Amino acid sequence: MSKLTFGGHPHLLGFDQLERLLERTAKSGSEGYPPFNIEQTTQNAFRITLALAGFGEDDLAITVEDSQLLVRGKQSDDGAGREFLHRGIAARQFSRAFVLAEGVEVTGATLENGLLHIDLTRTTPEPSIQTIKITKG
C-alpha cells in the first residue's frame, strides 16, 4: 500500500509546496525561548509579541526570508567584572521563526518595556473568474 501525501492527492494540484511548508514548520522545533503570544487584532491583522527582557533594539534583527519571519537576538555580555549570586535573566542568543502565509506582510515592529511587538497584515485578493477559450487542436 502506497502512502498518499497531501501534495500528491489528485484533486490538489500545485499544493506540494504546502506539504514542504508543513514539514519545515514541524522541524523548526518547539524551544520555549523566548516566550511569545500571537493575537488577532482585527480580521486581517495580527500581532506577535515576544518577551525579551534585557534586549535592546541593537541586539535584535527581524527579517523576512522565503515567506518566513525570522527574529534573532544576541545580547552583548555586560556581566564582565560583575559577580552574580543568581543569574535568572537569560542573556543568550535566540532565533525564532514564524511561517507567513501568502499575502501576509510585516507592517511594523516596536520594542517597549521588554516586549517586542511585530504587527502583520493580511491582504485579501479579489476573487476572480477566468473563462478559458477552447481552441480546435
C-alpha positions in Angstrom: 0.0 0.0 0.0 1.5 3.4 -1.0 1.2 6.4 1.2 -0.9 9.2 -0.4 0.7 12.5 0.5 -1.1 15.8 0.8 0.8 17.2 -2.3 0.2 14.0 -4.2 -3.6 13.9 -4.0 -5.0 14.0 -7.5 -7.5 16.8 -6.8 -5.0 19.1 -5.1 -2.8 20.4 -7.9 0.2 22.5 -7.0 -0.1 22.1 -3.3 3.3 20.3 -2.9 4.8 23.5 -1.6 2.2 23.4 1.2 3.4 20.0 2.2 7.0 21.2 2.3 5.9 24.2 4.4 4.3 21.9 6.9 7.4 19.7 7.1 9.6 22.8 7.6 7.3 24.1 10.3 7.4 20.8 12.2 11.2 20.7 12.0 11.6 24.3 13.3 11.4 23.0 16.8 9.4 23.9 19.8 12.0 25.5 22.0 10.3 27.7 24.6 12.7 30.7 24.5 11.8 33.4 24.1 8.1 33.1 25.1 5.6 34.7 22.7 2.0 35.5 22.1 0.1 35.7 18.8 -3.1 37.7 18.8 -5.5 38.7 16.1 -6.1 42.5 16.4 -8.6 42.8 13.5 -10.0 40.5 10.9 -6.9 40.9 8.7 -4.2 42.0 11.3 -2.1 40.1 13.8 0.4 40.9 16.4 3.3 38.7 17.6 4.7 39.7 21.0 8.0 38.3 22.3 9.1 38.7 25.9 12.7 39.9 25.6 13.9 41.2 29.0 17.3 42.9 28.7 17.4 43.1 24.9 17.8 46.4 23.2 17.0 47.4 19.6 20.6 47.0 18.6 20.5 43.4 19.9 17.7 42.3 17.6 17.3 41.6 13.9 14.0 41.0 12.2 13.9 39.7 8.6 11.6 38.0 6.2 13.2 35.3 4.1 11.3 33.0 1.8 7.9 33.6 3.5 9.4 33.1 6.9 9.6 35.8 9.6 12.9 35.4 11.5 13.5 37.2 14.8 17.1 36.9 16.0 18.6 38.2 19.2 22.1 38.4 20.6 22.9 40.3 23.8 26.3 41.7 24.4 27.6 40.3 27.6 27.7 43.1 30.1 28.5 40.8 33.0 32.2 41.4 32.8 33.5 42.4 36.2 30.2 41.7 37.9 29.7 38.9 40.4 26.2 37.4 40.2 24.8 35.5 43.2 21.9 34.4 41.0 21.5 35.0 37.3 18.0 34.1 36.3 17.6 36.6 33.4 18.6 34.8 30.2 21.4 36.5 28.3 21.6 34.1 25.4 21.1 34.4 21.7 18.0 33.1 20.1 16.3 32.6 16.7 12.6 32.3 16.4 10.8 31.6 13.1 7.2 32.1 12.0 6.0 30.9 8.6 3.9 33.6 6.9 1.0 32.7 4.6 0.9 34.3 1.1 -0.4 37.8 1.4 0.8 38.4 5.0 3.2 41.2 5.4 5.1 42.7 8.3 3.9 46.3 8.8 6.0 47.3 11.8 7.8 46.4 15.0 8.2 48.2 18.3 10.1 47.4 21.4 8.7 48.7 24.7 9.0 47.5 28.3 10.9 44.4 27.3 8.2 43.3 24.8 8.9 43.2 21.1 5.6 43.7 19.1 5.6 42.7 15.4 2.5 43.8 13.5 1.3 41.8 10.5 -1.5 42.4 8.0 -3.1 40.1 5.5 -4.2 41.4 2.1 -7.2 39.5 0.7 -7.0 39.1 -3.1 -10.1 40.0 -5.1 -12.0 36.9 -6.2 -11.8 36.4 -10.0 -13.5 34.3 -12.5 -11.5 33.3 -15.6 -13.1 31.9 -18.7 -10.8 29.6 -20.8 -11.4 29.6 -24.5 -11.3 26.2 -26.1 -9.4 26.0 -29.4 -9.5 23.3 -32.0 -6.5 21.1 -31.9 
